[in-house]
Amino acid sequence: MIDQPDRQITAGTWFAGCILVLLLLLCVPLFIRMPLATDVVLYDVQAETVLKGGTLYRDMFETNLPGIIWLHMLIRPLIGMSSDALRCVDLLFLTGTVALLMLWNRRNQLSVTGMLWVGITLYAFYFSLSEWCHFQRDTIILLPTLGALWMRRKQLDRLCEEKSPTALSLMGWAFLEGLLWATAFWIKPFVAVPALCVWLGSVWLARRWRGVLLDWTGLLAGGLFLGAMGIAWLWQTGAWPWFLETFLEWNPEYVAARKSGWTFLRFAQFLYRFYPWFLLHLFAIPLALIGLKDCWVSRRKAGTDGEPAPGQRDETLLSLLYLGWLTQSLAFQHLFDYVHPPSHLLAITVIGGYLGSRYRQRSLGWGWKSGMTLFALLVVLTFPSFKPERARLWKTCLTQSSNAELKAQLALLVQVDWEDLEAVKQFLSAQNLKDRELHCYNSTLIYLYPELNLQPATRFGFFDSVLVFCRKHREDLHQAIEDSPQKFIVTDLIESGFNRETALATPENPAQNLPPQYPVSLKGAYPWSQPVVFRSGRYLVHQVQRPLGKFVAGGFVPAESDVQKFLKRQRQQQAKDKAQ
């Protein structure tokens, strides 16, 4: 059995190393100065609320398990609240993940050069993603997941190669692995699907039922231990009853809403943003299935007492993790970009291991070489950091910290008009607001809370999202705004349904300072009937006057022309009723 890969350092190794260094030098400064996604800022707001004595789920609504908030509670007091600092932490998580993936195929004789090219591809993929995908739960949990996968590999070695491993070693190693799986589960529970795939595959590979039973006992003990610790925290902080209410009464509606998001148009937009990287699945899925089939065949040929080679076991575990992850991301989750980077990272590793093996055997045909060349060309042509307008910002990113202008230039997914939002922030800074006196109606406005050091007016940080996804709880949302001491409301016209042209249009009368299609005739509708005291582009600041009014339609702002049509129909109906 050959247990070490080819360690020879060649000119190709030095070339790949130089490419990796140059890629990091180019991309890291640009990456660190990019803005944070709205979800990441929401976790910051939730963590800050708890750190200041608030209760999670009661004082800040959250549809997920609390693991990501715990992570923010741990790192934010250490690194501060800047977006740059959190992006540095994200880079550390990514580097740990890349290192574990690069080294995974070493027992399949992947050379140092091959490992470097896998690392280059992994980094290039992540640096090509929009800010919506960075420091998100799905990619964060890949690091503890890979740690658990490496422990699973070691455990499988022990079960397959040691004649009589001790119960203590089997259970102890499994307990630590269980802690890692549970860590990932507390951040995002969908990891249970690939975890189950990996464990069932290892059971089939080992076929030593006493060892498997000890292994399962240790895994379960580790998972239950960390699960109990998390529940104890929820109970001790008073969050437990609110946690149960959220998951039993609110979450079913939120989960059911995923179906409405899977439309052809949204899926096409998703593929466009992940182009050309999504093409990797067309090769990784067959390769993973072929690897599983080959392992099955060799396992049957070897008989009951035979064991697959270590490299083949590694290939099987990686294939199971990849296929399980891809399945849960497509079958059970919302069609959000941040869900899918881990499956792409695993696909790169699956393909990299196969190509490295074929290259070592000198059996890499012209088809594969042509495909690799074409794919590399597509990556270069679409890679964000190679675009001149972005590359010119490299020196600025080295010498300046993030600001509104730089964020606007570096953002790859334009969810926010940063300079206009900065003007809103300056206006609100002069109002001497206190906690809970500012209500950011749209999720894209979440940045205002930490930058103004204010707690939200209600416990719903993503107010409009909850209004859309949890329609049965509209009365709870309305009661929350009625009970809050809010003095100002900020709205985002584009996020609320206007297109960009309509939202940014200027009125004929400059004193009005509202888009021509703003529904000035709409009365009693929250928040649109509240008077606008400041406008910056697509953003409006409303001064609160009681009564607040009711929600209209889906919570989106209607155009003035639509309001007039509605009023006309209403008058016609009233006239018809009088005539009768």
TIKE-420062 format. One record per residue (C-alpha): x, y, z; residue number from 0. Coordinates in nm, 2 decimals, padded with zeros to 4 digits. Layout:
      c1      c2      c3  seq
       X       Y       Z  NUM
...
! end
This chain:
      c1      c2      c3  seq
   00.00   00.00   00.00    0
   00.14   00.34  -00.10    1
   00.05   00.59   00.17    2
   00.21   00.91   00.04    3
   00.16   01.12  -00.27    4
   00.43   01.21  -00.51    5
   00.63   01.48  -00.32    6
   00.85   01.58  -00.61    7
   00.89   01.95  -00.65    8
   00.91   02.05  -01.02    9
   00.91   02.36  -01.23   10
   00.53   02.32  -01.25   11
   00.51   02.32  -00.87   12
   00.69   02.65  -00.85   13
   00.48   02.79  -01.13   14
   00.15   02.69  -00.95   15
   00.29   02.83  -00.63   16
   00.35   03.17  -00.80   17
   00.00   03.17  -00.95   18
  -00.15   03.11  -00.60   19
   00.05   03.39  -00.44   20
  -00.03   03.63  -00.72   21
  -00.40   03.54  -00.70   22
  -00.40   03.61  -00.33   23
  -00.21   03.93  -00.36   24
  -00.46   04.06  -00.62   25
  -00.78   03.94  -00.47   26
  -00.74   03.97  -00.09   27
  -00.73   04.35  -00.06   28
  -01.04   04.38  -00.29   29
  -01.21   04.10  -00.10   30
  -01.16   04.26   00.24   31
  -01.30   04.60   00.14   32
  -01.62   04.46  -00.01   33
  -01.94   04.53   00.18   34
  -02.10   04.27   00.40   35
  -02.43   04.10   00.31   36
  -02.75   04.20   00.48   37
  -02.77   03.86   00.65   38
  -02.43   03.90   00.81   39
  -02.52   04.25   00.95   40
  -02.85   04.11   01.09   41
  -02.65   03.85   01.28   42
  -02.43   04.13   01.41   43
  -02.74   04.32   01.53   44
  -02.88   04.01   01.69   45
  -02.55   03.93   01.87   46
  -02.52   04.29   01.99   47
  -02.88   04.27   02.14   48
  -02.79   03.96   02.33   49
  -02.46   04.09   02.45   50
  -02.64   04.40   02.59   51
  -02.87   04.18   02.80   52
  -03.15   04.11   02.55   53
  -03.30   03.77   02.49   54
  -03.27   03.60   02.15   55
  -03.59   03.51   01.97   56
  -03.79   03.74   02.22   57
  -03.61   04.06   02.16   58
  -03.47   03.97   01.81   59
  -03.66   03.74   01.58   60
  -03.46   03.47   01.41   61
  -03.59   03.17   01.20   62
  -03.27   02.97   01.24   63
  -03.08   02.79   01.51   64
  -02.86   03.02   01.72   65
  -02.52   02.89   01.62   66
  -02.43   03.18   01.39   67
  -02.53   03.43   01.65   68
  -02.31   03.26   01.90   69
  -02.02   03.28   01.66   70
  -02.08   03.66   01.61   71
  -02.11   03.70   01.99   72
  -01.77   03.53   02.02   73
  -01.57   03.71   01.76   74
  -01.72   04.06   01.75   75
  -01.60   04.16   02.10   76
  -01.25   04.05   01.99   77
  -01.22   04.21   01.65   78
  -01.46   04.51   01.67   79
  -01.75   04.60   01.45   80
  -01.58   04.69   01.12   81
  -01.67   04.50   00.81   82
  -01.30   04.47   00.72   83
  -01.23   04.28   01.04   84
  -01.51   04.03   00.98   85
  -01.39   03.97   00.63   86
  -01.05   03.89   00.76   87
  -01.21   03.62   00.98   88
  -01.40   03.50   00.67   89
  -01.07   03.47   00.49   90
  -00.93   03.26   00.78   91
  -01.23   03.03   00.77   92
  -01.19   03.00   00.39   93
  -00.81   02.92   00.42   94
  -00.88   02.65   00.67   95
  -01.14   02.50   00.44   96
  -00.91   02.52   00.13   97
  -00.62   02.36   00.32   98
  -00.84   02.06   00.42   99
  -00.97   02.02   00.07  100
  -00.63   02.05  -00.09  101
  -00.49   01.78   00.12  102
  -00.78   01.54   00.10  103
  -00.66   01.35  -00.21  104
  -00.30   01.30  -00.10  105
  -00.36   00.92  -00.04  106
  -00.47   00.91  -00.40  107
  -00.12   01.02  -00.50  108
  -00.22   01.38  -00.58  109
   00.11   01.56  -00.63  110
   00.20   01.89  -00.46  111
   00.15   02.06  -00.79  112
  -00.20   01.91  -00.82  113
  -00.28   02.03  -00.46  114
  -00.17   02.38  -00.55  115
  -00.39   02.39  -00.86  116
  -00.69   02.27  -00.65  117
  -00.62   02.54  -00.40  118
  -00.59   02.80  -00.68  119
  -00.93   02.69  -00.82  120
  -01.10   02.69  -00.47  121
  -00.98   03.05  -00.40  122
  -01.06   03.17  -00.75  123
  -01.42   03.04  -00.71  124
  -01.48   03.21  -00.37  125
  -01.33   03.54  -00.48  126
  -01.56   03.54  -00.79  127
  -01.87   03.53  -00.57  128
  -02.08   03.83  -00.47  129
  -02.08   03.96  -00.12  130
  -02.41   03.78  -00.07  131
  -02.21   03.45  -00.04  132
  -01.94   03.56   00.20  133
  -01.93   03.47   00.57  134
  -02.26   03.29   00.54  135
  -02.36   02.99   00.74  136
  -02.34   02.74   00.46  137
  -01.98   02.81   00.39  138
  -01.88   02.85   00.75  139
  -02.01   02.51   00.85  140
  -01.80   02.35   00.57  141
  -01.49   02.40   00.80  142
  -01.62   02.19   01.10  143
  -01.78   01.95   00.85  144
  -01.44   01.88   00.68  145
  -01.28   01.85   01.03  146
  -01.54   01.58   01.10  147
  -01.48   01.42   00.76  148
  -01.11   01.39   00.84  149
  -01.19   01.23   01.17  150
  -01.43   00.99   00.99  151
  -01.14   00.90   00.76  152
  -00.92   00.82   01.06  153
  -01.20   00.63   01.23  154
  -01.26   00.43   00.91  155
  -00.88   00.34   00.90  156
  -00.91   00.22   01.25  157
  -01.21   00.01   01.18  158
  -01.08  -00.14   00.85  159
  -00.71  -00.19   00.93  160
  -00.68  -00.25   01.30  161
  -00.77  -00.60   01.41  162
  -00.90  -00.51   01.75  163
  -00.92  -00.13   01.81  164
  -01.00  -00.05   02.17  165
  -01.35   00.07   02.26  166
  -01.20   00.38   02.43  167
  -01.02   00.49   02.11  168
  -01.32   00.42   01.89  169
  -01.57   00.60   02.12  170
  -01.34   00.89   02.20  171
  -01.26   00.97   01.84  172
  -01.63   00.94   01.75  173
  -01.72   01.17   02.04  174
  -01.49   01.44   01.91  175
  -01.63   01.39   01.56  176
  -01.98   01.42   01.70  177
  -01.89   01.76   01.85  178
  -01.78   01.89   01.51  179
  -02.10   01.77   01.34  180
  -02.31   01.92   01.61  181
  -02.12   02.25   01.58  182
  -02.21   02.26   01.22  183
  -02.57   02.15   01.30  184
  -02.62   02.44   01.55  185
  -02.52   02.68   01.27  186
  -02.73   02.52   01.00  187
  -02.92   02.19   01.05  188
  -02.92   02.09   00.68  189
  -02.57   01.95   00.74  190
  -02.75   01.65   00.88  191
  -02.81   01.52   00.52  192
  -02.44   01.50   00.41  193
  -02.35   01.38   00.76  194
  -02.59   01.09   00.74  195
  -02.46   01.00   00.39  196
  -02.10   01.00   00.51  197
  -02.17   00.79   00.82  198
  -02.38   00.53   00.63  199
  -02.11   00.51   00.37  200
  -01.85   00.44   00.64  201
  -02.07   00.17   00.79  202
  -02.09   00.00   00.46  203
  -01.71   00.03   00.41  204
  -01.63  -00.10   00.76  205
  -01.88  -00.39   00.81  206
  -01.75  -00.45   01.16  207
  -02.07  -00.43   01.35  208
  -01.92  -00.42   01.70  209
  -01.69  -00.13   01.60  210
  -01.97   00.04   01.42  211
  -02.19   00.02   01.73  212
  -01.92   00.18   01.94  213
  -01.86   00.44   01.68  214
  -02.23   00.53   01.66  215
  -02.25   00.55   02.04  216
  -01.96   00.79   02.05  217
  -02.10   01.00   01.77  218
  -02.44   01.02   01.93  219
  -02.28   01.11   02.27  220
  -02.08   01.40   02.12  221
  -02.38   01.53   01.93  222
  -02.61   01.50   02.23  223
  -02.36   01.67   02.46  224
  -02.32   01.98   02.24  225
  -02.70   01.97   02.18  226
  -02.76   01.97   02.56  227
  -02.52   02.26   02.60  228
  -02.70   02.47   02.35  229
  -03.04   02.39   02.50  230
  -02.91   02.48   02.84  231
  -02.80   02.82   02.71  232
  -03.14   02.88   02.55  233
  -03.31   02.78   02.88  234
  -03.07   02.98   03.10  235
  -03.11   03.30   02.90  236
  -03.49   03.28   02.88  237
  -03.49   03.22   02.51  238
  -03.62   02.86   02.52  239
  -04.00   02.93   02.51  240
  -03.95   03.19   02.23  241
  -03.73   02.95   02.04  242
  -04.01   02.69   02.05  243
  -04.27   02.94   01.95  244
  -04.06   03.05   01.65  245
  -03.99   02.69   01.53  246
  -04.34   02.56   01.59  247
  -04.56   02.86   01.48  248
  -04.35   03.08   01.25  249
  -04.10   02.85   01.07  250
  -04.34   02.61   00.90  251
  -04.47   02.91   00.70  252
  -04.12   03.03   00.63  253
  -04.01   02.69   00.51  254
  -04.32   02.64   00.29  255
  -04.24   02.97   00.12  256
  -03.93   02.82  -00.04  257
  -04.14   02.67  -00.32  258
  -04.25   03.01  -00.44  259
  -03.89   03.12  -00.48  260
  -03.80   02.84  -00.72  261
  -03.91   03.00  -01.04  262
  -03.75   02.96  -01.39  263
  -03.64   03.33  -01.39  264
  -03.48   03.32  -01.05  265
  -03.30   02.99  -01.13  266
  -03.17   03.14  -01.46  267
  -03.04   03.45  -01.27  268
  -02.88   03.22  -01.02  269
  -02.70   03.03  -01.30  270
  -02.59   03.35  -01.45  271
  -02.43   03.47  -01.13  272
  -02.25   03.13  -01.09  273
  -02.14   03.11  -01.45  274
  -01.92   02.93  -01.54  275
  -01.87   02.75  -01.21  276
  -02.21   02.57  -01.21  277
  -02.08   02.37  -01.51  278
  -01.85   02.19  -01.27  279
  -02.15   01.99  -01.14  280
  -02.20   01.84  -01.49  281
  -01.87   01.66  -01.44  282
  -01.85   01.62  -01.06  283
  -02.18   01.44  -01.03  284
  -02.09   01.16  -01.28  285
  -01.74   01.13  -01.14  286
  -01.88   01.10  -00.78  287
  -02.13   00.83  -00.89  288
  -01.86   00.64  -01.09  289
  -01.64   00.65  -00.78  290
  -01.91   00.50  -00.57  291
  -01.98   00.24  -00.83  292
  -01.61   00.14  -00.85  293
  -01.59   00.12  -00.47  294
  -01.90  -00.10  -00.47  295
  -01.75  -00.33  -00.74  296
  -01.42  -00.36  -00.56  297
  -01.59  -00.42  -00.23  298
  -01.79  -00.71  -00.37  299
  -01.49  -00.86  -00.54  300
  -01.29  -00.85  -00.23  301
  -01.55  -01.04  -00.04  302
  -01.65  -01.01   00.32  303
  -01.30  -00.99   00.46  304
  -01.15  -00.76   00.19  305
  -01.13  -00.39   00.23  306
  -01.11  -00.11  -00.03  307
  -00.77   00.07  -00.04  308
  -00.74   00.39   00.17  309
  -00.74   00.61  -00.13  310
  -01.07   00.45  -00.26  311
  -01.22   00.50   00.08  312
  -01.13   00.86   00.08  313
  -01.28   00.91  -00.27  314
  -01.60   00.74  -00.15  315
  -01.64   00.96   00.16  316
  -01.58   01.28  -00.04  317
  -01.83   01.17  -00.31  318
  -02.09   01.10  -00.04  319
  -02.03   01.43   00.12  320
  -02.06   01.61  -00.21  321
  -02.37   01.44  -00.33  322
  -02.54   01.47   00.01  323
  -02.46   01.84   00.02  324
  -02.58   01.91  -00.33  325
  -02.90   01.72  -00.27  326
  -03.00   01.91   00.05  327
  -02.91   02.25  -00.11  328
  -03.13   02.19  -00.41  329
  -03.41   01.99  -00.25  330
  -03.47   02.15   00.09  331
  -03.34   02.51   00.09  332
  -03.45   02.85  -00.06  333
  -03.29   02.95  -00.39  334
  -03.05   03.19  -00.23  335
  -02.69   03.23  -00.37  336
  -02.52   03.17  -00.03  337
  -02.66   02.82  -00.01  338
  -02.45   02.69  -00.30  339
  -02.08   02.77  -00.26  340
  -02.00   02.46  -00.05  341
  -02.13   02.22  -00.31  342
  -01.91   02.40  -00.57  343
  -01.60   02.38  -00.35  344
  -01.66   02.01  -00.30  345
  -01.72   01.96  -00.68  346
  -01.38   02.13  -00.74  347
  -01.21   01.88  -00.51  348
  -01.38   01.58  -00.66  349
  -01.28   01.69  -01.01  350
  -00.93   01.78  -00.89  351
  -00.87   01.44  -00.74  352
  -00.98   01.27  -01.06  353
  -00.77   01.49  -01.29  354
  -00.47   01.45  -01.06  355
  -00.50   01.07  -01.08  356
  -00.54   01.07  -01.46  357
  -00.24   01.30  -01.50  358
  -00.02   01.08  -01.28  359
  -00.12   00.78  -01.49  360
  -00.05   00.98  -01.81  361
  -00.41   00.90  -01.93  362
  -00.54   01.26  -01.95  363
  -00.69   01.27  -02.30  364
  -00.73   01.56  -02.54  365
  -01.10   01.59  -02.44  366
  -01.02   01.66  -02.08  367
  -00.73   01.89  -02.17  368
  -00.95   02.09  -02.41  369
  -01.23   02.11  -02.15  370
  -00.99   02.23  -01.88  371
  -00.85   02.50  -02.12  372
  -01.19   02.62  -02.22  373
  -01.31   02.63  -01.86  374
  -01.00   02.82  -01.75  375
  -01.06   03.07  -02.04  376
  -01.42   03.12  -01.92  377
  -01.30   03.18  -01.57  378
  -01.04   03.44  -01.67  379
  -01.29   03.62  -01.90  380
  -01.56   03.65  -01.62  381
  -01.33   03.68  -01.31  382
  -01.42   04.01  -01.13  383
  -01.07   04.10  -01.02  384
  -00.94   04.09  -01.38  385
  -01.18   04.37  -01.49  386
  -00.99   04.69  -01.53  387
  -01.23   04.91  -01.34  388
  -01.20   04.68  -01.04  389
  -00.83   04.61  -01.06  390
  -00.77   04.99  -01.06  391
  -00.91   04.99  -00.70  392
  -00.63   04.76  -00.57  393
  -00.41   05.04  -00.45  394
  -00.70   05.22  -00.29  395
  -00.80   04.90  -00.11  396
  -00.45   04.87   00.03  397
  -00.43   05.23   00.17  398
  -00.79   05.29   00.27  399
  -01.05   05.12   00.49  400
  -01.40   05.06   00.36  401
  -01.62   05.36   00.30  402
  -01.95   05.42   00.11  403
  -01.78   05.51  -00.22  404
  -01.54   05.21  -00.21  405
  -01.82   04.97  -00.12  406
  -02.03   05.10  -00.41  407
  -01.74   05.03  -00.65  408
  -01.66   04.69  -00.51  409
  -02.01   04.54  -00.47  410
  -02.08   04.26  -00.71  411
  -02.45   04.24  -00.63  412
  -02.61   04.59  -00.61  413
  -02.85   04.55  -00.32  414
  -02.76   04.89  -00.18  415
  -02.68   05.23  -00.31  416
  -02.41   05.30  -00.06  417
  -02.36   05.67  -00.11  418
  -02.73   05.75  -00.09  419
  -02.76   05.53   00.22  420
  -02.47   05.73   00.37  421
  -02.67   06.05   00.32  422
  -02.97   05.89   00.51  423
  -02.73   05.79   00.79  424
  -02.60   06.15   00.82  425
  -02.96   06.29   00.83  426
  -03.06   06.04   01.10  427
  -02.74   06.11   01.30  428
  -02.86   06.47   01.35  429
  -03.19   06.35   01.50  430
  -03.05   06.23   01.83  431
  -03.24   05.91   01.82  432
  -03.24   05.65   02.10  433
  -03.28   05.28   02.09  434
  -03.61   05.15   01.92  435
  -03.69   05.50   01.78  436
  -03.57   05.40   01.42  437
  -03.76   05.15   01.21  438
  -03.58   05.02   00.90  439
  -03.88   04.88   00.70  440
  -03.67   04.69   00.44  441
  -03.39   04.43   00.50  442
  -03.15   04.63   00.28  443
  -03.15   04.90   00.54  444
  -03.02   04.68   00.82  445
  -02.68   04.85   00.79  446
  -02.82   05.17   00.96  447
  -02.87   05.00   01.30  448
  -02.50   04.92   01.38  449
  -02.37   05.23   01.21  450
  -02.60   05.45   01.42  451
  -02.55   05.23   01.72  452
  -02.92   05.18   01.76  453
  -03.15   04.89   01.85  454
  -03.43   04.83   01.60  455
  -03.78   04.96   01.67  456
  -03.92   04.60   01.67  457
  -03.78   04.26   01.72  458
  -03.80   04.20   01.34  459
  -03.47   04.31   01.19  460
  -03.58   04.20   00.84  461
  -03.93   04.34   00.88  462
  -04.04   04.33   00.51  463
  -03.90   03.97   00.47  464
  -04.10   03.85   00.77  465
  -04.41   04.03   00.63  466
  -04.37   03.85   00.30  467
  -04.28   03.50   00.42  468
  -04.51   03.49   00.73  469
  -04.84   03.63   00.61  470
  -05.04   03.45   00.87  471
  -04.86   03.66   01.14  472
  -04.94   04.00   01.01  473
  -05.14   04.09   01.32  474
  -04.83   04.02   01.53  475
  -04.62   04.24   01.31  476
  -04.87   04.52   01.32  477
  -04.89   04.49   01.70  478
  -04.51   04.51   01.71  479
  -04.50   04.85   01.53  480
  -04.79   04.98   01.73  481
  -04.61   04.90   02.06  482
  -04.28   05.04   01.95  483
  -04.17   05.40   02.03  484
  -04.05   05.46   01.67  485
  -04.01   05.82   01.56  486
  -03.86   05.77   01.21  487
  -03.91   05.50   00.94  488
  -03.67   05.44   00.65  489
  -03.80   05.27   00.33  490
  -03.63   05.15   00.02  491
  -03.85   05.20  -00.29  492
  -03.67   04.95  -00.50  493
  -03.68   04.68  -00.24  494
  -04.05   04.76  -00.19  495
  -04.15   04.70  -00.55  496
  -04.06   05.01  -00.76  497
  -03.82   04.95  -01.05  498
  -03.50   05.16  -01.05  499
  -03.61   05.41  -01.30  500
  -03.94   05.48  -01.12  501
  -03.77   05.49  -00.78  502
  -03.50   05.74  -00.88  503
  -03.73   05.96  -01.09  504
  -03.73   06.33  -00.99  505
  -04.06   06.53  -00.96  506
  -04.15   06.83  -01.17  507
  -04.19   07.03  -00.85  508
  -03.85   07.01  -00.66  509
  -04.02   07.11  -00.33  510
  -04.21   06.78  -00.34  511
  -03.89   06.57  -00.34  512
  -04.08   06.25  -00.42  513
  -04.09   06.03  -00.73  514
  -04.38   06.12  -00.95  515
  -04.53   05.77  -00.90  516
  -04.51   05.78  -00.52  517
  -04.86   05.71  -00.38  518
  -04.94   06.05  -00.23  519
  -05.32   05.97  -00.25  520
  -05.27   05.66  -00.04  521
  -05.42   05.72   00.30  522
  -05.38   05.50   00.61  523
  -05.13   05.26   00.47  524
  -04.82   05.18   00.67  525
  -04.56   05.31   00.62  526
  -04.64   05.49   00.29  527
  -04.89   05.74   00.43  528
  -04.64   05.86   00.69  529
  -04.49   06.20   00.58  530
  -04.16   06.20   00.41  531
  -03.91   06.44   00.56  532
  -03.59   06.33   00.37  533
  -03.51   06.16   00.05  534
  -03.18   06.03  -00.09  535
  -03.22   05.85  -00.42  536
  -03.43   05.54  -00.36  537
  -03.44   05.59   00.02  538
  -03.71   05.78   00.21  539
  -03.72   05.89   00.57  540
  -04.07   05.91   00.72  541
  -04.15   06.10   01.04  542
  -04.40   05.90   01.24  543
  -04.74   06.03   01.30  544
  -05.01   05.83   01.48  545
  -05.21   05.64   01.39  546
  -04.96   05.43   01.20  547
  -05.21   05.27   00.95  548
  -05.24   04.92   00.82  549
  -05.04   04.71   00.58  550
  -05.14   04.71   00.22  551
  -05.14   04.41  -00.02  552
  -04.81   04.22   00.01  553
  -04.64   04.50   00.20  554
  -04.51   04.66  -00.12  555
  -04.56   05.02  -00.22  556
  -04.82   05.08  -00.50  557
  -04.77   05.34  -00.77  558
  -04.98   05.65  -00.77  559
  -05.14   05.54  -01.09  560
  -05.25   05.22  -00.93  561
  -05.39   05.41  -00.63  562
  -05.59   05.63  -00.86  563
  -05.73   05.33  -01.05  564
  -05.83   05.17  -00.72  565
  -06.00   05.50  -00.60  566
  -06.18   05.52  -00.93  567
  -06.32   05.17  -00.90  568
  -06.41   05.24  -00.54  569
  -06.61   05.55  -00.64  570
  -06.78   05.37  -00.92  571
  -06.88   05.09  -00.68  572
  -07.02   05.35  -00.43  573
  -07.22   05.52  -00.70  574
  -07.36   05.19  -00.81  575
  -07.46   05.10  -00.45  576
  -07.64   05.43  -00.41  577
  -07.83   05.39  -00.74  578
  -07.95   05.05  -00.62  579
! end
